[in-house]
Amino acid sequence: MSAANRTRIKICGLTREQDVDAAVAAGADAVGFVMYEKSPRLISPERAAELTRRLPPFVTPVLLFVNAPAAQVMAACERVPGSAVQFHGDETPDECLAATAGGRRPFMRAARIPLDDTPFDLLKFASDHASARAILLDAHVEGYGGAGKAFNWSRLPPSVNCHLVLSGGLTPANVTDGIVQVRPRCKTLAVDVSSGVEISKGIKDPEKINRFVAAVRAADALLA
């Protein structure tokens, strides 16, 4: 399988050592830690640093923020060496750049895709956030994500000239179909799961993580 055909995987909303270990053992490329105060998966930068120390080389920690001041983002990133940033709120392009040293720290920008037929111009959004390493696609729900809701993937543009991360309501049962539908529309595709591999909010299920990863690899085999 070529690198272009391999779907990269992020397991988000981790709060416990055993869940970090399970994500790594299953083959995750990245693990996500939520810095949003209103999330039930919130952990402190200090706790994220503790959990990150368990990671082997080449597994990336990602810190998720929602409308946080630049100073807060930068301070948390200093606590977690090698971290990337995920902006999941209403951050402007300039705010994203200000919080990542002009984009020198890699970051993703979440696009909140409506669950109904409300228009959303993803091409303009991607162009506005051209400094982002990738655009993450999530369902537009109250609370800025983590609600286990999937948007209608068929409503995405047929061609988006950037790297995409598919998120929002992914589970072991639907991620294969999501990859098959969305991968042909972008440069490369990654997937990001949180609630779809949980027992309860912030508590992951190793068996669900393994089934999710297996379903991603099944999609890769279909598209090889």
KAFEN-V849623 format. One record per run of one state. SS is the DSSP state (a for helix, b for strand, c for the rest). FROM is the first residue (numbers start at 1). TO is the last residue. If there is no record, write none. Layout:
((SS | FROM | TO) (SS | FROM | TO))
//
This chain:
((c | 1 | 2) (a | 3 | 5) (c | 6 | 7) (b | 8 | 11) (c | 12 | 16) (a | 17 | 26) (c | 27 | 29) (b | 30 | 34) (c | 35 | 41) (b | 42 | 42) (c | 43 | 44) (a | 45 | 52) (c | 53 | 59) (b | 60 | 65) (c | 66 | 69) (a | 70 | 79) (c | 80 | 83) (b | 84 | 87) (c | 88 | 92) (a | 93 | 99) (c | 100 | 106) (b | 107 | 113) (c | 114 | 121) (a | 122 | 128) (c | 129 | 133) (b | 134 | 139) (c | 140 | 152) (a | 153 | 155) (c | 156 | 159) (b | 160 | 160) (c | 161 | 163) (b | 164 | 166) (c | 167 | 174) (a | 175 | 185) (b | 186 | 186) (c | 187 | 188) (b | 189 | 193) (c | 194 | 194) (a | 195 | 197) (b | 198 | 200) (c | 201 | 202) (b | 203 | 204) (c | 205 | 205) (a | 206 | 223) (c | 224 | 224))
//
